[in-house]
Amino acid sequence: MMLINFLFAAIKAGTPLLFGTTGEIMNEKVGHLNLGVEGMMFMGAFSGFFVGYHTDNVLLALLAAILAGMLGALIYAFLTVTMMANQNVTGLTLTIFGSGFARFFGEIMISKSVDGSPKLSPRFVAALSERTIPVLGEIPVMGKLLFSHNPLVYLAIVIAILCGIYIKHTRAGLNMRAVGENPATADAAGINVLLVKYVHILIGGGICGLGGAYLSLINGGGVWNNSCVNGQGWIAVALVIFASWSPVKAILGSLIFGGFSILQFYVRKSLISLPNAFYVMLPFLITVIILIVTSMQKSKKHAQPAACGENYFREER
């Protein structure tokens, strides 16, 4: 029973990572290493909470989170695609901007709340609470594990699967991969490289925004926290490599990392006595190890898109 509870909690903890990883894959597949995932998640987290707090409408809150993530992505796309700024520096700047955006306006929201702690209404929280799917939820063991989650868990999985199908099995996905591998060749073949880049960077940003909304609307228990994202965006960037740039594989990766993030609540102190700080550090430690191991591998099958991190200037082709 403890194992089932652990896996159930790992799925919930891994959901924001799945959103962030899927969004970053959409960026990297068109040749853009966007290190601003953390910032876009922060923007989505605040915007989703702010709109939900003032409108009490779940759909409007999620839409606001998507649009906020897309706004961050639009800033990034303009600077790197149109102005050809350095992608790494721009992504880091977006992270600083996004976290500052959420904390600045979050403090204003806190100061204007009645008791200094903005809370979502019970009705809003209930709308995003866990619920059992009829019939399927009654299956022994698997019903609890797979069919008793909140709506955003299922949404994250559906988005990841749809993105995986889109990338591998559609004409637009083929164009997307062509731009990420060799934009000059794609341009010569008649593909509108700039349009493909903008569209997919914005889509990725919107998905990252949903990841932020999950953290502020669900993980926070309906109470705003200025540090709600807390490094999840950085783990998502590493998960892209772990998942070999596949949104479907990212589902398993997010489950594993979600399990690491909640491990401290399921390891008995009498069995292994380690400080809580170790468990807090563990997901980031695993992230570093993954980056080191993958950097040593030379497999072309699971390699990063060839043009990822390189700006495309049409006159140089």
Buried (B, 14 or more C-beta within 10 A) or exposed (E): EEEEEBBBBBBBBBBBBBBBBBBBBBBBBBBBBBBBBBBBBBBBBBBBBBBBBEEBBBEBBBBBBBBBBBBBBBBBBBBBBEEEBEBEEBBBBBBBBBBEBBBEBBEEBBEEEEEEEBBBEEEBBEBBEEBEBEEEBEEEEEBBBBBBBBBBBBBBBEBBBEBBEBBEEEEEBBBBBBBBBBBBBBBEEEBEBBEBBBBBBBBBBBBBBBBBBBBBBBBBEBEBBBEBBBBBBBBBBBBBBBBBBBBBBBBBBBBBBBBBBBBBEBEEEEEEEEEEEEBEEBBBEBBEEBBEEBEEEEEEEEBBBEBBBEBBEEEEE
